[in-house]
Amino acid sequence: MARKAWIERNKKKAKVVARYAELRAQLKKDKDYEGLSMLPRNASPCRLVNRCEVTGRRRGFLRRFNLSRIAFRELASHGMLPGVTKSSW
C-alpha cells in the first residue's frame, strides 16, 4: 500500500491540472510559451502519476482497469472483475 501522503499529493496535483487546463490550452494555442512558463509546475498534466485505485501503487499499472498488476490478479482470481476470465492452454 502506498503512503497516504503520496496518494493525496497526486489528488492535489490532479485538481491543479484541472484548474489550469483551459488556460494552458489557450496559451498553447497562442504559442505564448513565456506565459506557460509562468504557470505552476503542477499545472502540467505530465506531472500526474497513474496510481492503482485500490492500493495506490504506481508501478505495474494497467490503464484499462486502473489497477496495479497485483490488485488486478487478486480481484480477477476472486471473480470481481466482469469480463475477465482466467485463461489456460
CNS distance restraints for C-alpha pairs under 8 A (distance, minus, plus):
assign (resid   1 and name CA) (resid  55 and name CA) 4.89 0.50 0.50
assign (resid   1 and name CA) (resid  56 and name CA) 6.18 0.50 0.50
assign (resid   1 and name CA) (resid  57 and name CA) 6.48 0.50 0.50
assign (resid   2 and name CA) (resid   6 and name CA) 6.94 0.50 0.50
assign (resid   2 and name CA) (resid   7 and name CA) 7.14 0.50 0.50
assign (resid   2 and name CA) (resid  55 and name CA) 6.35 0.50 0.50
assign (resid   2 and name CA) (resid  56 and name CA) 5.11 0.50 0.50
assign (resid   2 and name CA) (resid  57 and name CA) 5.63 0.50 0.50
assign (resid   3 and name CA) (resid   7 and name CA) 6.73 0.50 0.50
assign (resid   3 and name CA) (resid  56 and name CA) 7.90 0.50 0.50
assign (resid   4 and name CA) (resid   8 and name CA) 6.09 0.50 0.50
assign (resid   5 and name CA) (resid   9 and name CA) 5.94 0.50 0.50
assign (resid   6 and name CA) (resid  10 and name CA) 6.25 0.50 0.50
assign (resid   7 and name CA) (resid  11 and name CA) 6.39 0.50 0.50
assign (resid   7 and name CA) (resid  51 and name CA) 7.89 0.50 0.50
assign (resid   7 and name CA) (resid  56 and name CA) 6.33 0.50 0.50
assign (resid   8 and name CA) (resid  12 and name CA) 6.18 0.50 0.50
assign (resid   9 and name CA) (resid  13 and name CA) 6.25 0.50 0.50
assign (resid  10 and name CA) (resid  14 and name CA) 6.25 0.50 0.50
assign (resid  10 and name CA) (resid  48 and name CA) 6.35 0.50 0.50
assign (resid  10 and name CA) (resid  49 and name CA) 6.78 0.50 0.50
assign (resid  11 and name CA) (resid  15 and name CA) 6.45 0.50 0.50
assign (resid  12 and name CA) (resid  16 and name CA) 6.48 0.50 0.50
assign (resid  13 and name CA) (resid  17 and name CA) 6.18 0.50 0.50
assign (resid  13 and name CA) (resid  42 and name CA) 5.75 0.50 0.50
assign (resid  13 and name CA) (resid  43 and name CA) 7.31 0.50 0.50
assign (resid  13 and name CA) (resid  47 and name CA) 7.53 0.50 0.50
assign (resid  13 and name CA) (resid  48 and name CA) 6.53 0.50 0.50
assign (resid  14 and name CA) (resid  18 and name CA) 6.20 0.50 0.50
assign (resid  14 and name CA) (resid  45 and name CA) 7.83 0.50 0.50
assign (resid  14 and name CA) (resid  48 and name CA) 6.65 0.50 0.50
assign (resid  15 and name CA) (resid  19 and name CA) 6.16 0.50 0.50
assign (resid  16 and name CA) (resid  20 and name CA) 6.31 0.50 0.50
assign (resid  16 and name CA) (resid  42 and name CA) 6.43 0.50 0.50
assign (resid  16 and name CA) (resid  43 and name CA) 5.42 0.50 0.50
assign (resid  17 and name CA) (resid  21 and name CA) 5.78 0.50 0.50
assign (resid  17 and name CA) (resid  42 and name CA) 6.65 0.50 0.50
assign (resid  17 and name CA) (resid  43 and name CA) 4.41 0.50 0.50
assign (resid  17 and name CA) (resid  44 and name CA) 6.10 0.50 0.50
assign (resid  17 and name CA) (resid  45 and name CA) 5.88 0.50 0.50
assign (resid  18 and name CA) (resid  43 and name CA) 7.84 0.50 0.50
assign (resid  19 and name CA) (resid  43 and name CA) 7.81 0.50 0.50
assign (resid  20 and name CA) (resid  24 and name CA) 5.96 0.50 0.50
assign (resid  20 and name CA) (resid  43 and name CA) 5.91 0.50 0.50
assign (resid  21 and name CA) (resid  25 and name CA) 6.19 0.50 0.50
assign (resid  21 and name CA) (resid  43 and name CA) 7.46 0.50 0.50
assign (resid  22 and name CA) (resid  26 and name CA) 6.30 0.50 0.50
assign (resid  23 and name CA) (resid  27 and name CA) 6.18 0.50 0.50
assign (resid  24 and name CA) (resid  28 and name CA) 6.07 0.50 0.50
assign (resid  24 and name CA) (resid  36 and name CA) 6.68 0.50 0.50
assign (resid  25 and name CA) (resid  29 and name CA) 6.10 0.50 0.50
assign (resid  26 and name CA) (resid  30 and name CA) 6.24 0.50 0.50
assign (resid  27 and name CA) (resid  31 and name CA) 5.94 0.50 0.50
assign (resid  27 and name CA) (resid  32 and name CA) 5.19 0.50 0.50
assign (resid  27 and name CA) (resid  33 and name CA) 7.16 0.50 0.50
assign (resid  27 and name CA) (resid  35 and name CA) 6.74 0.50 0.50
assign (resid  27 and name CA) (resid  36 and name CA) 6.36 0.50 0.50
assign (resid  28 and name CA) (resid  32 and name CA) 6.20 0.50 0.50
assign (resid  28 and name CA) (resid  33 and name CA) 7.12 0.50 0.50
assign (resid  28 and name CA) (resid  36 and name CA) 7.53 0.50 0.50
assign (resid  32 and name CA) (resid  36 and name CA) 6.45 0.50 0.50
assign (resid  33 and name CA) (resid  37 and name CA) 6.20 0.50 0.50
assign (resid  34 and name CA) (resid  38 and name CA) 6.53 0.50 0.50
assign (resid  35 and name CA) (resid  39 and name CA) 6.91 0.50 0.50
assign (resid  39 and name CA) (resid  43 and name CA) 6.71 0.50 0.50
assign (resid  40 and name CA) (resid  44 and name CA) 7.91 0.50 0.50
assign (resid  41 and name CA) (resid  47 and name CA) 7.96 0.50 0.50
assign (resid  42 and name CA) (resid  47 and name CA) 6.09 0.50 0.50
assign (resid  43 and name CA) (resid  47 and name CA) 7.85 0.50 0.50
assign (resid  44 and name CA) (resid  48 and name CA) 7.99 0.50 0.50
assign (resid  49 and name CA) (resid  58 and name CA) 6.97 0.50 0.50
assign (resid  50 and name CA) (resid  58 and name CA) 5.92 0.50 0.50
assign (resid  50 and name CA) (resid  61 and name CA) 6.92 0.50 0.50
assign (resid  50 and name CA) (resid  66 and name CA) 7.91 0.50 0.50
assign (resid  51 and name CA) (resid  56 and name CA) 5.03 0.50 0.50
assign (resid  51 and name CA) (resid  57 and name CA) 5.42 0.50 0.50
assign (resid  51 and name CA) (resid  58 and name CA) 4.55 0.50 0.50
assign (resid  51 and name CA) (resid  59 and name CA) 7.83 0.50 0.50
assign (resid  51 and name CA) (resid  61 and name CA) 6.81 0.50 0.50
assign (resid  51 and name CA) (resid  66 and name CA) 7.28 0.50 0.50
assign (resid  51 and name CA) (resid  67 and name CA) 7.34 0.50 0.50
assign (resid  51 and name CA) (resid  68 and name CA) 7.53 0.50 0.50
assign (resid  52 and name CA) (resid  56 and name CA) 4.50 0.50 0.50
assign (resid  52 and name CA) (resid  57 and name CA) 5.20 0.50 0.50
assign (resid  52 and name CA) (resid  58 and name CA) 6.38 0.50 0.50
assign (resid  52 and name CA) (resid  61 and name CA) 6.51 0.50 0.50
assign (resid  52 and name CA) (resid  66 and name CA) 5.64 0.50 0.50
assign (resid  52 and name CA) (resid  67 and name CA) 4.31 0.50 0.50
assign (resid  52 and name CA) (resid  68 and name CA) 5.14 0.50 0.50
assign (resid  52 and name CA) (resid  71 and name CA) 7.94 0.50 0.50
assign (resid  53 and name CA) (resid  66 and name CA) 6.11 0.50 0.50
assign (resid  53 and name CA) (resid  67 and name CA) 5.82 0.50 0.50
assign (resid  54 and name CA) (resid  67 and name CA) 6.86 0.50 0.50
assign (resid  54 and name CA) (resid  71 and name CA) 6.99 0.50 0.50
assign (resid  55 and name CA) (resid  68 and name CA) 7.73 0.50 0.50
assign (resid  55 and name CA) (resid  71 and name CA) 7.32 0.50 0.50
assign (resid  57 and name CA) (resid  61 and name CA) 7.61 0.50 0.50
assign (resid  57 and name CA) (resid  68 and name CA) 6.33 0.50 0.50
assign (resid  58 and name CA) (resid  68 and name CA) 7.20 0.50 0.50
assign (resid  59 and name CA) (resid  68 and name CA) 6.90 0.50 0.50
assign (resid  60 and name CA) (resid  68 and name CA) 5.25 0.50 0.50
assign (resid  60 and name CA) (resid  69 and name CA) 5.35 0.50 0.50
assign (resid  60 and name CA) (resid  70 and name CA) 7.94 0.50 0.50
assign (resid  61 and name CA) (resid  66 and name CA) 6.86 0.50 0.50
assign (resid  61 and name CA) (resid  67 and name CA) 5.76 0.50 0.50
assign (resid  61 and name CA) (resid  68 and name CA) 4.26 0.50 0.50
assign (resid  61 and name CA) (resid  69 and name CA) 6.15 0.50 0.50
assign (resid  62 and name CA) (resid  66 and name CA) 5.71 0.50 0.50
assign (resid  62 and name CA) (resid  67 and name CA) 5.52 0.50 0.50
assign (resid  62 and name CA) (resid  68 and name CA) 5.83 0.50 0.50
assign (resid  62 and name CA) (resid  69 and name CA) 6.57 0.50 0.50
assign (resid  63 and name CA) (resid  67 and name CA) 7.13 0.50 0.50
assign (resid  65 and name CA) (resid  72 and name CA) 7.73 0.50 0.50
assign (resid  67 and name CA) (resid  71 and name CA) 6.06 0.50 0.50
assign (resid  67 and name CA) (resid  72 and name CA) 5.75 0.50 0.50
assign (resid  68 and name CA) (resid  72 and name CA) 5.98 0.50 0.50
assign (resid  69 and name CA) (resid  73 and name CA) 6.11 0.50 0.50
assign (resid  70 and name CA) (resid  74 and name CA) 6.28 0.50 0.50
assign (resid  71 and name CA) (resid  75 and name CA) 6.12 0.50 0.50
assign (resid  72 and name CA) (resid  76 and name CA) 5.90 0.50 0.50
assign (resid  73 and name CA) (resid  77 and name CA) 5.98 0.50 0.50
assign (resid  74 and name CA) (resid  78 and name CA) 6.54 0.50 0.50
assign (resid  75 and name CA) (resid  79 and name CA) 6.25 0.50 0.50
assign (resid  75 and name CA) (resid  80 and name CA) 5.17 0.50 0.50
assign (resid  75 and name CA) (resid  81 and name CA) 6.29 0.50 0.50
assign (resid  76 and name CA) (resid  80 and name CA) 5.82 0.50 0.50
assign (resid  76 and name CA) (resid  81 and name CA) 5.54 0.50 0.50
assign (resid  76 and name CA) (resid  84 and name CA) 6.42 0.50 0.50
assign (resid  76 and name CA) (resid  85 and name CA) 7.18 0.50 0.50
assign (resid  76 and name CA) (resid  86 and name CA) 7.60 0.50 0.50
assign (resid  77 and name CA) (resid  86 and name CA) 7.48 0.50 0.50
assign (resid  79 and name CA) (resid  84 and name CA) 7.62 0.50 0.50
assign (resid  79 and name CA) (resid  85 and name CA) 7.78 0.50 0.50
